[in-house]
Amino acid sequence: MTAGFRIFERQRKVSGEVVQKFSSIPVANISDSMSRMNAAGSQLRPLHQGGKLAGAAITVKSRPGDNLMVHKALDLAEPGDVVVVDAGGDLTNAIIGELMVAHAIQRKLGGIVIYGAVRDLDAIQSGTFPVFAAGVTHRGPYKDGPGEINVPIAIGGMVVNAGDLVVGDSDGLLCVAYDDLDEVHAAAKAKNDVEAGQMAAIRAGTNDRTWVQFTLDKLKCEVVGGK
């Protein structure tokens, strides 16, 4: 077995039912429910026309500028899966473009995440298939390897394991570890419900804002020149 040039079988993956439950919750609320400690970095942005990304991760660690193992991952991925690629954040060469996105759509995948660059931006932006990337360049990729599939990867300090839940919207991308799914969903749903109540109160003009002054008083904030 050659370290750095291997394909592993995925041992487990988040279910479609769980993916659907998370799909209705904003990424920001999921993030808050994970102590705001998990994020892929602000440079990883959605490039498609709009819509939520959510699915089980099939992970790829590729040499910067090379997409051989990404091609293989697209062929291995199951419907609904999200191919998540750690290409080192390098923006010199594009890892995917219009043709690979079309192949992913034909295979009914849930999206593609590239910690690196893409190209054919006009085609990606005109469609609704979820694509997240760190940048754009016209320079194409190489196809020589090496790389690994279904190994732990890290994007901006956020660890993604094969089978974890990956969710993304206009605020950014987030991974929820397989073993944390139930706990995080319960907390995120509760937060979402609370915020829905707050929004209703704001619109009705009944939102309680006394907490602001209470906090300032507690922290002993000084009012200068006031009565």
Buried (B, 14 or more C-beta within 10 A) or exposed (E): EEEEEBBEEBEEBBEBEBBEBBBEBBBBBBBBBBEEEBBBBEBBBBBBEEBBBBBBBBBBBBBBBBBBBBBBBBEBBBEBBBBBBBBBBBBBBBBBBBEBBBBBEEBEBBBBBBBBBBBBBEBBBEBEBBBBBBBBBEEEBEEEBBBBBBBEBEBBEBEBBBBBBBBBBEBBBBBBBBEBBEEBBEBBBEBBEEBEEEEEEEEEEEEEEEEEEEEEEEEEEEEEEEE
